Each structure stands twice: as structure tokens, then as C-alpha cells.
């Protein structure tokens, strides 16, 4: 390609070119720089607080979505261990008179609960492989069954001050493996 055609294809600098200049800054009182409040929430500290203050005994009921009568539920938390922003829970639950070991966790930042029933025999028609999930800590959660044919249910608990006389203290329950 000849040099004359190459120069003709290149734009020439012109006097109309103006460099960019930012607009004038308005009064600083009207500018929102996005400097809102700083989050001072510490989920690790809250997890430690939850682990030390969570009530150890809970009572309530479980109501299946299939319309069955509500069953009495008693939850006993034997240990609550903070792990970062999570609280690891271990204990046992009596659902309709059937005692099963449980393991779960609470997210200290969102109050989300995941609670697994580990026993072979579960009360209330619950099946192994399901879990209770809640967004309000231990007070209200729903049963998510392992199969689509099971409708699930709702678990509602309130803290209780003392252990139930019918549940023997210190008696171990066989634990079924997760896998």
C-alpha cells in the first residue's frame, strides 16, 4: 500500500480536540459519598454468645402437613460449641415419645438452623435422611423430607426451664451414621 493512501486513511489532529475536564464539584454537603454506617456486627462473637446462652431444653410440637394431629416434641441440647460464625449443636429429641440423637448448627449471622435426626427410629412418621431447617433459630423450623412424596411438616419450639421427668438423664441412644 502506498504511503500516500496510508496517510489519507489516518485522521489528522485538529484544533477542535478538547481534553476531558471533570465537571466542577458541587458543594460537599450535597454529595453522597456512600459513607454510611460501618457494620459493627461480629458473627464470631455472637456465635460464642449463642453457644453459652442457648437454652438447653426446648418443648413444643410437630405438625405434619398431611393433617395429622400435632405431636409433642422435647429437645435437649447437650453441647453447643462455637465454630467461627457457626454454633455446633449436639443432643437428643423426643418426637411423639420416640427418642433420637440430633446434630445441627446455627448460623450466628443469619439465625439459620439445620438440624439432623440421627437415630434409626424417628417419631411422627419422619424418615431418615430428612432435616429440620429454620430461619428463626430453634423456635420455628420446617421438616424437609428426603423424598418428594412426603409433605413435610412444621416444628415449633419454646425454651423450657427444666428437663422432662419422662426422659432419663444420661442414657445413650444409638446413633445411625449419615451415610
C-alpha positions in Angstrom: 0.0 0.0 0.0 1.5 3.3 -0.9 2.4 5.8 1.8 0.0 8.4 0.5 -3.0 6.2 0.9 -2.0 5.3 4.4 -1.7 8.9 5.4 -5.1 9.7 3.8 -6.7 6.9 5.9 -5.2 8.3 9.2 -7.1 11.1 10.9 -5.3 14.3 11.2 -5.1 16.2 14.5 -7.4 19.1 14.6 -7.8 22.2 16.6 -11.3 21.0 17.6 -9.9 18.4 20.0 -10.6 19.3 23.7 -9.1 17.3 26.5 -11.5 15.9 29.1 -12.0 18.1 32.2 -14.1 16.7 35.0 -17.2 18.7 36.0 -16.9 21.2 38.8 -17.5 19.6 42.2 -20.8 20.8 43.8 -21.0 21.8 47.5 -19.7 18.9 49.6 -22.8 19.0 51.8 -24.9 17.8 48.9 -22.6 15.0 47.8 -23.5 11.4 48.9 -20.2 9.6 49.0 -21.8 6.4 50.3 -20.1 6.6 53.6 -23.0 5.1 55.6 -22.6 3.4 58.9 -19.9 0.7 59.3 -21.1 -2.8 60.2 -20.0 -3.4 63.7 -21.7 -6.8 63.9 -19.3 -9.7 64.8 -20.8 -13.1 64.0 -17.9 -14.9 65.7 -18.6 -13.2 69.0 -22.3 -13.7 68.6 -21.7 -17.5 68.0 -19.8 -17.6 71.3 -22.7 -15.8 73.0 -25.3 -18.1 71.5 -23.3 -21.2 72.5 -23.1 -20.0 76.1 -26.7 -18.7 76.4 -28.8 -21.0 74.3 -31.4 -22.7 76.5 -30.7 -26.4 76.9 -34.3 -27.7 77.0 -37.0 -26.9 74.4 -40.6 -28.0 74.2 -43.2 -27.7 71.6 -45.0 -29.6 68.9 -44.6 -31.0 65.4 -47.4 -30.9 63.0 -47.2 -32.8 59.7 -48.6 -31.0 56.6 -50.7 -34.1 55.8 -53.2 -33.0 58.5 -52.2 -35.4 61.3 -52.6 -34.4 64.9 -49.7 -32.5 66.4 -47.1 -34.5 68.3 -45.3 -33.3 71.5 -41.6 -32.6 71.0 -38.8 -32.1 73.6 -35.4 -31.1 72.5 -32.4 -31.4 74.8 -29.1 -29.7 73.8 -26.2 -31.5 75.5 -23.5 -29.4 73.9 -23.3 -26.1 71.9 -19.8 -25.4 70.5 -19.0 -22.2 68.7 -17.0 -22.7 65.4 -16.4 -19.4 63.7 -19.8 -17.9 63.0 -21.5 -21.3 63.4 -22.7 -23.0 66.6 -22.5 -26.8 66.5 -25.4 -28.4 68.4 -25.5 -32.0 69.8 -28.2 -33.5 71.8 -31.4 -35.6 71.6 -35.0 -35.0 70.6 -38.2 -36.9 71.7 -40.7 -36.7 69.0 -44.0 -38.3 69.9 -42.3 -40.4 72.6 -39.5 -41.7 70.3 -36.0 -40.5 71.4 -33.4 -39.8 68.7 -30.0 -38.2 68.8 -29.7 -34.9 66.9 -26.9 -32.9 65.4 -27.2 -29.4 63.9 -25.8 -26.0 63.6 -27.0 -22.4 63.8 -25.5 -19.6 61.7 -24.9 -16.7 64.1 -25.2 -14.1 61.3 -28.5 -15.3 59.8 -30.1 -17.4 62.6 -30.5 -20.2 60.1 -30.8 -23.7 61.7 -30.0 -27.1 60.2 -31.0 -30.0 62.5 -30.4 -33.6 61.5 -32.1 -36.6 63.3 -29.5 -39.4 63.6 -31.5 -42.3 65.1 -32.8 -45.3 63.2 -36.3 -44.9 64.6 -37.8 -41.5 64.2 -41.2 -40.5 65.6 -44.0 -38.8 63.9 -43.7 -40.6 60.6 -40.4 -38.9 59.8 -37.9 -40.7 57.6 -34.1 -40.9 57.9 -32.3 -38.5 55.6 -34.5 -35.5 56.2 -33.7 -32.5 58.2 -35.3 -29.6 60.1 -34.4 -26.2 58.6 -35.3 -22.9 60.1 -34.7 -19.2 59.6 -35.6 -18.2 63.2 -33.1 -20.3 65.2 -34.7 -23.1 67.2 -38.1 -21.6 67.6 -39.7 -22.4 64.2 -38.5 -24.7 61.5 -39.8 -26.9 58.8 -39.2 -30.6 58.1 -37.7 -31.2 54.7 -38.3 -34.9 53.9 -35.8 -37.0 51.9 -38.5 -37.9 49.3 -40.9 -35.8 47.3 -43.8 -38.0 48.3 -43.6 -36.9 51.9 -45.2 -33.5 52.6 -43.0 -32.4 55.5 -44.2 -30.5 58.5 -43.6 -27.7 60.9 -41.7 -27.8 64.2 -42.4 -25.1 66.7 -40.4 -24.9 70.0 -40.2 -22.7 73.0 -37.4 -22.8 75.7 -38.2 -24.7 78.9 -36.5 -24.3 82.2 -36.1 -27.9 83.3 -35.8 -31.3 81.8 -38.8 -33.6 81.3 -39.3 -36.1 84.1 -40.1 -38.8 81.5 -36.7 -38.6 79.7 -34.0 -40.4 81.6 -30.8 -38.4 82.0 -27.5 -39.8 80.8 -28.9 -42.7 78.8 -27.3 -43.0 75.4 -29.2 -43.6 72.2 -27.6 -45.5 69.3 -26.6 -43.1 66.6 -27.1 -44.0 63.0 -24.4 -42.9 60.5 -25.3 -40.2 58.0 -24.1 -42.3 55.0 
